[in-house]
Amino acid sequence: MRYLSVILLFLLFLPLQAEFLTYDKVIKNNQANSELKKNQLDEAAEKYQDNAIKYPQDGELHYNLGNALYKQQKLDEAAAEYKMALRDKDFKDLSPLYHNMGNVNFQQQNYKNALEYYKKALQQDPLNPDARYNYELAARYLQKQQQQQQQQNQNQDQDQDKDKKDDQQQQQQQKSDENNDEKKEEQQQQQQSEEQKKEQQQQQMKEAKDKEEAEQMLKALLAKEKEDMKKEKEKQTAQKAKSGRYW
């Protein structure tokens, strides 16, 4: 009988405990909502996170935590919480959830993904005005981003073409300089050859002149010697005639 009483008390306590836990979750969530409205972001995020840890299957808690993190500009963490909320099949606020996921991607300048999430938000609720406005805004930003990227690619191509042209001009200039150097070297060699040839000619002319002068000097010496011999002979003949002796 005593064991039966204990079991009955335990069974009666279980629903009370479950109700207390649910009540604690609701109270903490409401407190966090109030703090979020007052822009007390750290306090709100802390309470949302405590709830999300205790009740990981509750999509609303992850959604609320994601909103607090988004306001703190913790975009990656907010996106992770929004994805956790999507795991809850009973979570109903899908349009605002997708809209906020679009906002995260918009802040990250990922306008293509932002468009997809805004589109999903409108599919869940075609009358969501924020999602419709932000969808059109993201579309304009995406178009502008694509135009800027296209212009950047064109500028990059132009820069590459310019660099290629500059390289070609530099190579041509280098080749021209090399050709000029070769021509200059050839001219120098030709000039040196002409100077050497001129020096050889001058040397040959000098040698010829020296030879001619030597020959003339030799002829003069021979002529003088011949003249001297002639005078000597005439002198001897005169002396013989004077003495009457010819032998």
Buried (B, 14 or more C-beta within 10 A) or exposed (E): EEEEEEEEEEEEEEEEEEEEEEEEBEEBBEBBBEBBEEEBBEBBBBBBBBBBEEBEEBBBBBBBBBBBBBBBEBBEBBBBBBEBBBEBEEBEBBBBBBBBBBBBBBEEEBBEBBBBBBBBBBEBBEEBEBBBEBBEBBBEBBEEBEEEEEEEEEEEEEEEEEEEEEEEEEEEEEEEEEEEEEEEEEEEEEEEEEEEEEEEEEEEEEEEEEEEEEEEEEEEEEEEEEEEEEEEEEEEEEEEEEEEEEE
